[in-house]
Amino acid sequence: MISGTHKWTFFTNHSHVLFYIYFHPELPMRDIAGIVGITERAVHTIIKDLEEVGVITVNKIGRNNSYEVNRDIPLRHQIESHRSINDLLDFIGNPEEVPRRKEDEGL
């Protein structure tokens, strides 16, 4: 187990938002922000970034949004560009199905 005071993670906020958008396409930005641990404004910026490069499509449903992920888009960095969004989502799986760590439960 990795321990210490460092707060960084291996995935960016962009990928964290993408995970929740994919598995919960109708989740409001406010809820995504709370889950990821960033502001609603940051989620809005990330969604715009993902939409601009074609990773997601935003669909308006009344006053709400629903998101569609284009799983065929290659990952952006040259090191992982031989992989796709599909590979990333398959690797991670549904974040809510991942067992929680004991320290997250206050044990």
HELIX and SHEET records of a PDB file:
HELIX    1   1 ASN A   13  PHE A   23  1                                  11    
HELIX    2   2 MET A   29  VAL A   36  1                                   8    
HELIX    3   3 GLU A   40  GLU A   52  1                                  13    
HELIX    4   4 ILE A   85  ILE A   92  1                                   8    
HELIX    5   5 PRO A   95  GLU A   97  5                                   3    
HELIX    6   6 LYS A  102  GLU A  105  5                                   4    
SHEET    1   A 2 ILE A  56  ILE A  61  0                                        
SHEET    2   A 2 ASN A  64  VAL A  69 -1                                        
END                                                                             
